[in-house]
Amino acid sequence: MIRILLVDDHPVVRMGLRGMLDAEPDLTVIGEASSGVEGVALARTELPDIVLMDLRMPGGDGVDAIGRILSTTTGVRVMVLTTYESDRDILRAIEAGATGYLLKDASPAELADAVRAAARGETVLAPSVASTLVRQVRAPAPPALSARETEVLRLVAAGLTNADIGRRLFISEATVKTHLLRAFNKLDVTDRTAAVTTAMRHGLI
């Protein structure tokens, strides 16, 4: 019997999930939580095999709860079940250790099969989620700037001149220019504006 903990802030959703899962002969819902914090506490006391975790709930972020459950409770696997499929949500959940990511439009049979697969240690992803992860893996890695290059670009973005930056960082104006030129080369740009824009697009500053 696979023991399941539901973590979702909507009582109607939890009721529907419980009805679907308990109807399966090898699945049983052993607890419900309405927030990430409550889910972490229940996972510790009830020791479920699978936690079905919503992502956005008042009183505790689902991704934070995933990390806390996995770091404090052994033998449990967490599968996301949510309506959200933004790149950021997906990546944060997978990086936190989620063993699966399903959307709430999954059919009862798909959900039950996914829970069984997760209990076997398999990774279960909705097709759109899998596509997102493939796209992210194939995307080129952002350039790596040094700490000083990043600091200089942040000050450029704030509107400081090279001379201002030199005074702020206690370095010469020539050294500021050297850091900028190195950053230009790494970002494949030729001017300050493009460097700042590109760095922001990659989340570097």
N, C-alpha and C positions, 0 to 999 in steps of 0.2 A: 504494500500500500504506500503510495507517494503522498506525503503530508505537505500541505500547502498553506502558506500564510498570505493573506491578501492585504495589501497596503494601498489604499485609495481613499481620498477624502469625500467621495460621493457614496452615500449609503445605498442608493438605488443600483449603482454600478457593482458594489460589493455583493448585494443581494443577487443580482443576475449572474455574476461570476460563480458565487457559491452554488446556485442552482445548477448551472451547467457542469461544474466540476464534480460536485457530489453525485451527479447522475452517472458518472463513469465508475465502473466497478473497482478500478485500481487507484482512484484518486479521492482524496478527502481533504476538505478545508478544516484546518485545526485552529484558525484564529483570524481575526480581522483587526486592522489598525487604520486610523483615519489621518495619520500624519507620519512623516519620516521618523520623528523622534519616538513615537509610539511603536512604530514598526521595528526599530532597533531594539527596544526593550522587550517586545514580544518574541523577537527572534532569539534572544538570549535565553528566555525562560521556556519557550515552547519547542525550540530546536527543530524547525521544519526542514524538509528536504529542499523545498523550493519556495522562494518568496516572489510573488508577483507584485512588482513595484511600479506605481505611477510616478511621474517625474515632478510635476508641478503641483505642490500642495501647500496650503497654509500651515505654518508651524513646523516647517522642515523641508528642505530640498531633497528630492528623491535621490539625486546623484550622491549627495553627502551621506545619505542613509545607506546607500549601497556600500560605500567604502567603509563605513563604521560597522556594518553587519559582517562584512567579509573579514575585517581585522579583529573582530571580537568573538565570532561564532564559527566554530569549525564544522565542516561537513555540509554547509548550506550553499545553495546556488541561487543567485538572484537573476530573475528575468524581468526586463522592463515591459510593461503593458501600458501604452499611453496613446494619446491622440496626436502627440507632437513628433515630428520627424525632421526637424531642422538639423543641419550639419553639426551645429554646436552641441545640441542635445545628444545626438547619436554618439559623437566622438567622446564627450564627457562621460557618458554612461559606460561605453566600452572600456575606456581608460580606467574607470573606477573598478572594473572587474565584472560587469554584467555578463552573464553567459548567453544572453539572448535579448532581442529587441523586437517586440511585436507591436502592431497597432491594434486599436480597439475595434477595427472593422473586421478582424479575423473571425472566421466562423467557429462555432463550438468545437467542431471536429479538428480544425487547425490548431485551436488553442490547446485542446487535450493532447494532441500529438506532440505539440511543441513542449508541453510540460514533461511528457514522458522522455522526449529527446534530451531536454535539459537535465533531467534526473540521471540520465546515462552519461552525462558529462559532455554532450554535444553542444555546439554553438548553433543557436536558432535565430535566424534573422528574417524579417519581412523582406520581400524582394526589393522594395524601394530603398530599404535601409542597406541591404547588401550592395546595391548600386552606388549609394553614397559613399560607402567605405572603399569600394574599388576606385571610385573617382578620386578620393582623397589620397589613396596610396599611389596612384599614377601621377598625381600632381607633383610638379617639381618642388623640392624642398626649398624653403625660404633661405636667402643668403644669411650667413652668420657674421654679424658685426661684433667687433670687440666691445668691451664695456665702455671704453673711452670714446670710440666712434659713435656708439649709441648715445652717450651723454652729449657729445657735440651736436648730433643731429636733433636731439630734443631741444637744445638751446637755439638752434637755427629755426626750428619750428615755432619757438616762442618769440621769434623776431629779433634775436640778438645778432649783432655784426660779429665778424671774426675777432675784432679787437675786444668787443664786450665779452665774448666767450673766453678769450685768453685771460682777461682780468678775473672773470668768474672762477675759472679753473686753475688759475695761477700757472699758466703756461704761456709761451710766446705765441704771437699771432702766426708765425711761420709753422709752429707745431700744430696749431688749429687747422691750417690749410693742409698740412700733411694728413691729418686724420680725415679731413673731408675728402681729399683725393682718393684715399684708400677706400672710404665708404662709397664714393662714386663708382670706383672700379668694381667693387663687390656687387653693387646694385645695378650695374650696367646703365648708368645715367651720366649726364655731362654737366648738370647744374644743380644748384641748391634746392630749387623748388621741386624738381623731379626726384631728387634724393629723398626729400621729406615725404612726398606723396607716395613713392614706392615703399619706403620704410613703413609708413602707416598702413598701406594695403597689406603688407606681410605681417602686420602686428608686431613690428620690431620696436616701435616707439608709440 
